[in-house]
Amino acid sequence: MEISEKLKNDLLMNRRMLSIKAMAEQTKVNRWTLTDVLNGKRTSVKPMTYNRLENWLKEETK
């Protein structure tokens, strides 16, 4: 699935002061994959990874 610019920006905004390691643990997404997504080096991920990121965002914005 494609990571949109909006999703990437939402992830960055909701990351707050979390380290990549802590965010990876919370999202259950590999920290290297997460780093690539946040840096814009990766725009395509597996559907499961995409869903984990989306679900984390929903939980963070409650």
Secondary structure, 3 states (H helix, E strand, C coil): CECCHHHHHHHHHHHCCCCHHHHHHHHCCCHHHHHHHHCCCCCECCHHHHHHHHHHHHHHCC
